[in-house]
Amino acid sequence: MMKIMSKAEIYRQMDRFWKDTDKTLSIRMFAELCGLSVSLLTRVFYVKDTDMTEHTQIAVSRALERMTRGDVVMVYDKGNKRRLIYRQEPRPRLAKSMKLTVDGGKIGLKVGVKNKSDYSQPGFDEQMKR
């Protein structure tokens, strides 16, 4: 059973997802994964003129969880069309990461590997703005 995220957490993660130029899934594919329309996702998370309903919250929370775990991947078929494939074994997409750390009053840079689809942790740019 997946735990449903709070609305504030979903807004924060979707804001990061929307701004990400190198997404693991496109907005259209993410809407398909949610089972929602692209226009609804745009109105709720980009334009922000519509409130998030409980149904939208549950659908987006489950889709973010599946995307983070690596359950789905976007592939091109023979007609050069994109479609979603559900994996039997989840494999998250990994990428290099940089993170600021404070140890004993000293600011350090931590370099490592992180899940590319995980939007729960603040990125390097967001840490620099603080």
C-alpha positions in Angstrom: 0.0 0.0 0.0 1.4 3.3 -1.0 1.4 6.2 1.4 -0.4 9.3 0.0 1.7 12.5 0.2 0.3 15.7 1.6 -0.9 18.4 -0.8 2.0 20.8 0.2 4.6 18.0 -0.6 2.9 17.2 -4.0 2.9 20.9 -4.9 6.6 21.2 -4.0 7.6 18.0 -6.0 5.4 18.9 -9.0 6.9 22.4 -9.1 10.4 20.8 -9.3 9.1 18.2 -11.9 7.6 21.0 -14.0 10.9 23.0 -14.0 13.1 20.1 -14.7 14.4 20.3 -18.3 15.7 16.7 -18.4 12.6 14.9 -17.1 12.4 11.1 -17.0 8.8 11.3 -18.3 7.2 14.1 -20.3 4.2 15.9 -18.9 1.9 14.0 -21.3 3.3 10.7 -20.3 3.0 11.6 -16.6 -0.6 12.6 -17.1 -1.2 9.2 -18.7 0.5 7.5 -15.7 -1.8 9.5 -13.4 -4.9 8.8 -15.3 -5.6 12.5 -15.6 -5.7 14.9 -18.5 -2.8 17.2 -19.4 -5.0 20.3 -19.1 -6.0 19.4 -15.6 -2.4 18.9 -14.5 -1.5 22.2 -16.2 -4.3 24.1 -14.5 -3.6 22.6 -11.0 0.3 22.7 -11.0 1.5 25.2 -13.6 -1.2 27.9 -13.9 -2.5 27.2 -10.4 -6.0 28.5 -11.0 -7.7 25.3 -9.9 -7.5 23.6 -6.5 -6.2 20.1 -6.1 -9.0 17.6 -5.3 -8.6 14.5 -3.3 -8.7 12.3 -6.4 -6.0 14.4 -8.1 -3.9 14.2 -4.9 -4.1 10.4 -4.8 -3.5 9.9 -8.5 -0.4 12.3 -8.6 1.0 10.9 -5.4 0.8 7.3 -6.7 2.3 8.4 -10.1 5.2 10.2 -8.4 5.9 7.1 -6.2 5.9 4.8 -9.3 8.2 7.2 -11.2 10.6 7.5 -8.3 10.8 3.7 -7.8 11.5 3.2 -11.5 8.4 1.1 -12.2 7.7 2.8 -15.5 9.9 3.9 -18.4 9.2 5.7 -21.6 10.2 3.9 -24.8 9.9 4.4 -28.5 8.1 1.7 -30.5 8.7 0.9 -34.2 6.4 3.7 -35.3 8.7 6.1 -33.4 5.9 6.8 -31.0 6.5 7.2 -27.3 4.7 4.9 -24.8 5.0 3.8 -21.2 6.3 0.4 -20.3 5.8 -1.1 -16.8 8.8 -2.9 -15.6 8.6 -6.2 -13.7 11.7 -5.2 -11.7 11.9 -1.5 -10.7 15.1 0.1 -11.9 15.4 3.8 -10.9 17.3 6.1 -13.3 20.5 7.3 -11.5 22.4 10.5 -12.1 25.3 12.5 -10.6 24.4 14.8 -7.7 25.9 17.7 -5.7 24.6 18.7 -2.3 25.8 21.4 0.2 26.5 20.2 3.7 27.4 22.0 6.9 29.8 20.3 9.3 31.0 22.2 12.3 30.4 25.6 10.8 32.1 24.7 7.5 30.2 24.4 4.3 31.1 21.4 2.2 30.1 20.0 -1.1 28.9 16.4 -1.2 29.2 14.6 -4.6 27.4 11.4 -5.2 24.7 9.4 -7.1 21.0 10.0 -6.7 17.7 8.9 -8.2 17.0 11.1 -11.2 13.2 10.9 -10.7 13.3 11.7 -7.0 12.0 15.3 -6.5 11.6 15.1 -2.7 15.1 16.4 -1.9 16.1 20.0 -2.7 18.5 20.4 -5.6 21.8 22.2 -5.6 20.2 25.3 -7.1 17.5 25.5 -4.5 20.1 25.1 -1.7 22.2 28.0 -3.1 19.1 30.3 -3.0 18.6 29.7 0.7 
